[in-house]
Amino acid sequence: MVLPPSPQGEGLGVRSNSIYMKKLFLTIAVFLFSFAIMHAQTDTMYVMKAGVVIHKQSIKLADVDSIIFYKPVIATLGADIQTVLITGSMFIMGSPLSEVSRQTDETQFPVTLSNYRMSKYEITNAQYAAFLNAKGIGSNGLYATGAYLGEPLILTNSLWGLIYTNSKWIPVKGYENAPVVNVTWYGATEYATYVGGSLPTETQWEYACRAGTTTPFNTGNCLTNADANYDWDYPYNTCSNTITTEPGKPKAVGTYAPNAFGLYDMHGNVWEWCSDWYGTYPTTSLTNPTGATTGSYRVYRGGSWYYYAKDCRSAYRNSYYPSNCNSDLGFRVVFVP
């Protein structure tokens, strides 16, 4: 701290000393006040649940009598996972016989769900790369201490996914906020566990996608080029698009408007892994079902940039070997209270 210079010129007696002391005290006061303000503005309080930041705010030291400084696990993910509270209720799973392009495995049945939180967006390249690097996953995508030994979590994608260079995973430049792709079911599950959540069950996914609707899409009877990223050359049924040259690749999460629950990209962009084994639907009412107990394929939902509108319907089901992956297949996560 630099003190003000001694007063110069006429009148260096008591009055000069008094002025000098006043300036000294004023300088010290300003310094201490600035120091306090600076620290009060930079302290942050984190509220955590299951390793996830659910609230954070700036605090002033004078407002509290003790503070615990903590670096949360979620900070290593590159970006907070924003979630939406989904208030559970009863709904009808599947599609009616009258729905155009309906598949035979979309049998309707009543489901009752409890409350849960779902990630507002599909998990991004940046978020998944941070997880891989935190766990020391090498170029082969294997997780040496994970729950699925010998099963790769992800494959590189030099177009719009993740690449492995200089002993770490990084997103392709410009695609940091695009949904992660080429991730296996095992890779999606390991990430969900890492952040304290899980993959959504198939019923949780469809309930969240519908957001209270009973139409083929949460946008109604049509899904237009303004609603979602899919193959715009093939709109649904008698619907039409104003643009038919589709993007032909994933777009940044949140590019299109959310559904009524506040969830983005539930139709199109990339398919999303669910936790369930693929199996035949029951015909009786169930509460919080988790799908078939065994199987060969895991369910994924929602359609993608590569598929037609009919494949993006809320009720449409697809499945794949859990060890497989694709350039249009990603995921999101859920947290159950």
N, C-alpha and C positions, 0 to 999 in steps of 0.2 A: 504494500500500500504506500503510495507517495503522498507525503504530507504537504500542505500548502506552504509556500515560501514565507519566510519571516517578512513582516511588513517593512517597507522601505520609506524613507523620506521623513517628513516633519512629524513630530509628536510620537517619540518612541517610548514614552513612559508607561504608566499604569494602563492608560486607555488602549495603547497598542498591544500590550500583553493580553488585555481582556479580549480584544478583537481576535487575536491569534488563537486564544484558547477556545473561543466560540467556533472559529473555523475548524479547529482540530476536532472538537466534539461533534460538529456537524458532519465532518468527513467520516468519522468512525460510525456514527449513527446510520448514515446512508449505506456504508459498507455492510453493516450488520443486517440492516433491513433488506438489502438486495440479496444477501446470502440466504436469509430466511425465505424470501419469496422464491428464489431460484430452487431451493430444495423442496419447498412446499408444492411447487408446480411439477416437479419431476418424479415424485414418489407415486407409485401405482399400487393399488390393492387388487389382488386377484381372488375371485371366488371360484372354487374348483368343485367338480363332481366327476368321479370316475376318470380322472386325468384330463378332463376337458374344461376349458375356461368357459364358464357360463355367465360371468359378469366381471368387468374391471372398471375402475374409476380412479381419477386423481384425488389425492387427499392432502390436507394441510397437517403438518406435524402437531400444531396446537390443538387439533380436534381429537386427538387420540392420546392414550397414556402408554401404549405399547404397540409395536409393529413387528411383524415377522416378515422378513424378506425371503421370498421363495421363487425360484425359477421353475415354472410349471413345465411338465412334460410336453404339453401341447405346443409350447413355443418352438420345439424342435421340428415341428411339422411344416414349417414354412408359411403357414397361414392357419388361422383359427377355423375350426369346422363350425359354420353357422348352422343352427338347427331350427326346426319348426315343431312346435308341440302339436301332435295329432291327437285330438280328443276321440277316444274310442267309442264305438257304437255298434249297432247291428246293421249289416248291409247284405245285399245279395251278390255273391261272388259268381263270376261267369257271365255268359251272354244269353239273351233270349233266342229262341229258335228263329225268330224273324230277322235277326241281325245279319246284314249282308256280309259275306265272307267268313261267317262263323265257322269254327272248327269243331269237330266232334268231341274234343277234350275240354270244351268250355261249359260243361254241364253246370247249371245254376244250383246253388245251395246257400242257406243262410249262415252267416258267420257273425260272431260277436267278438269284438276286439277291445282290449284294455288300452289305456293311454300309452303313447310312446313318443319319442322325439326322432325326427328323421333329418338327415343333412339336407339343407336347402338346395344344395347343388351336388352334381356328380363330383366325386373325388378327382382332384386335378393332378396333372403331371408334377407340379411343384410340390404338392402335399405328399404324393407317393414317393418321389425322389428323396425327400427328407427322411421318410421312414426307412427306405432301403439303406441310405447312408448311415443312419443312426444305428442300424442293426448290422452294419458291416457286410451287407450282401454283395457278393462279387459278380463278375460278368456272366456267370452261369445261372444267376437268379436263385441259387439254392440258399436256404436258411438253415444253417448248421444246428441251431438250438431251437428251431421252431417245432410246431406240433406235427408237421407233415414232412418228415425227413425224406430226402430224395426227390421231393416234388418241387419243380421250379415255381417261383412266384410270378415271374414276368419274363418276357423276351424283349429284346431291343426293337425299337421302331424308329428308323432314321427319318421318317416322313413327318410325323406329328406326335410322336410319343417320347420315350426316354431312350437315351443312349448311354453307354458306359465308356468313360474316357478319363484318363489320369487317375485311375483307381476310385472313381466315384460316378454316381448316376446323376445325369443332368437332363432337363427337358430340351427338346429341339428348340432352337431359338425362335421366339414368337409364339410358341405353344405352351408356355408355362401355365396358362390358365385354361387350357383345353383339358377335357377329361382324359384321365389316364386310360390307355388301351393296352392290348396284348398282355393283360394280366389274367392269370388263371383264377379259378375259384379258390384254390389254396392261397394264392396271393392276396385276393380280396378279403378272405377270411382272416388271414394273419394281420392285415392292416387294421381291420375292424377290431380285432382283439387288442391290438397295440394301443388304440385310442380309447379303449374301455367300452366298446360297443359290440355290435354284431351286424351281419348282413340282414336285411329285412326278410321276413318270411314272405312267401308268395301272397298270402292274404294281406299282410301289412302293406306290401307294395301296391296291390290292386286297389285297396281302400284309399291309400294316399294318392294314387294316380287319379282315381275317379273324383275325389274331392266332392262327394255328394251327388255326382251326376249318374245317370243310368243310360246315357247315350254312348255310341261307339267310342267317342273321345271326350275328354273333359272340356273340349271346346265346342261340343255339340255333335251334329251329324257329319260335319266336315272337318278336315285338318288341312289348312291351306299353307302356302309357302310363307305366309306371314306368321304362322303359328309354331312351326317346328322345322327342324333340319332333317329332311328325308329325301327320297328320290322324287322330285317334284313332277317328273314325267308321268307319274302314276298316282294321281289323286284318288280318293276313295269314292266308290260307287259312281254317282252322277255329278260329283263335285268337280270344281275346276280350279286352276291356279293362274294367277296373272303372270307368274314367272315359271318357266319349265326347265331352265338350266340350273340344276341343283348345285350346291357347293361341292359335293363330291368328297367331303372330308369332314371331320369333327369341327365344330365351332366352339369358341370360348363359352364356358358354362355361363348361364344366365343371359344369353343373347336374346332369347325370346321371352315373352311375358309369362309370369308364373300362373299356376292354376289357382283355384279358390282357396287352397290351403297354404299358398305362398311357396310352393315347390316349383323349381325350374326344370325344364327338359325331361319331364316324365314321358313325353312322346318324342321319339327320334333322338338325334345326336349320336348317342351310343346305347347299345343294349346294356342292361344292368343285371348283374348276378344277384340271385336270391339264395337264401340258405337251404331251401328245400331240395330233396331228391324229387325228380320228376315222377309223378304217379297219377293214377285215376282219381278224380274228385269223388268225395263221398256224396251221398244223397240226403244225409240228415244234418241237422243244425249242429255247429261246433263252436266252441269258444277258444280263442287263441290257438288255432291249429298250427302245427309245424310241418305238415306234409307227410309224405310216405316215410316209413322207417328205414327202408333200404332202397337201393336202386343203382343204376349205372350212370345216369345223367343228372346233372344239377340244372335247376331252372334258371332262365334269365328272361327279362321282360323289357318292353318299351319300344322296340324297333330301333332303327339307327339311320344314319345319313345314307346308307347304301340300300336300304329296303323301302318297299312301297308303303303307302299310307295304310292299307289294310293290315299290314304287319305291325303297325304302331297302335292298334286299337287297345283300349284299356284291358280287355279280356284276353288278348292274344298271348299264347304261351309258346315258349321255345326252350330248348334244352341242349346241353353239350356235355361231353366228358369233362370232369372237373380239372383235369390236367391240360386241357386245351385252352387256347386263347385266340384272339383275333384282333384285327386293326379297328374294329367297330364295337368292341365289347369292353365295358368298364363296370362301375358299381357306385353305390352310395351306401351309407351306414345308418343304423338306428341305435337309439339308446333307450332302454326300458327302465323306468323309475324303480 
